[in-house]
């Protein structure tokens, strides 16, 4: 479990540090206007990555085999009120 948290933290840090707006001190939505596709995002690590990237303001393409879980992830992302999402099977 600690490895998953480490990977997610490193992933989020890489996204944030790569954003020029964030580097200039704008701590708003560093991924706003970006579209990110996360495969396997209906469960586990992919789901966590999708939620965290959306929390940074990105529009997430939620991809997976299970339509019900995919729509659930989209609903969670929309509830955050930062980024957007759409599910593709």
N, C-alpha and C positions, 0 to 999 in steps of 0.2 A: 504494500500500500504506500509506503514511503517513496518508492521508486516512481509510482504514478504521480504523486504530488510534486516530486522533483522535476519530472518531465514536463508537467503542466506549467510549473513555475518558470522553467527555462524557455518553454514555448511562448508564454505570455511576455516574458522579458525580451525575447527576440523580436516579437511583434512591436512592442512598445518602443524599444530602442531604435528600431528601423523606421519609425514614423518621424518625418521631419517636423511636423507640427508639435509632436510631443517633445522632441529634442529642443525645441525653442521655448519650452516652458508651458505650452498649452496642455493642461492635464484633462481636457474635456474628453471627447471621443476620438482617440487616436486612430481608430479603424473606420471612422465615418466615411462613407463613399466607396468603401472596398467591398468586394464580393468574395467570399471564401467558401469553397466547397469542402466539406468534411465527410469523407466516406466512413461508413460504419458508425454514423452519429446517432443511431437509435438506442445505443446502450454503451455502457462502460466508458473507456477512455475517450472514444470518439464523441460521445454525448457530452462529457465534461469539456472537451475542447470546443465543441460547438457553442455551448452555453457561455464559456469564458470569452470567446472571440466576439460573440454577439454583445456581451456586456461591455466590450470595448467600442461598440458602435457599428460593427460590420453587418452586412446582410449575409446570412448563412444559407447555403444550399445544404439542407439536411438530406443525407443519402443513406439508404439502408433497405433491407428486404421487408421489414415489418411496417406496414402502412399505419397501423394503430399507434405503435410506439413513435413512429416518425412524426405523426400529427401531434402527439403529446409533447415532443421536443419543441416543435414549432410553437405550440401554445405557451410553453414555458418561456421561450425566447421573447415572444410578443408581450408576455406579462412583465418582463424586465423593463420594457419601454425604451430600450436603447437602440439595438439593431433590429433587423427584420429577419424573416426566415421563410423558406418554402421547402416542402418535402418533395423529393423525387425518389421513386422506387428503382 
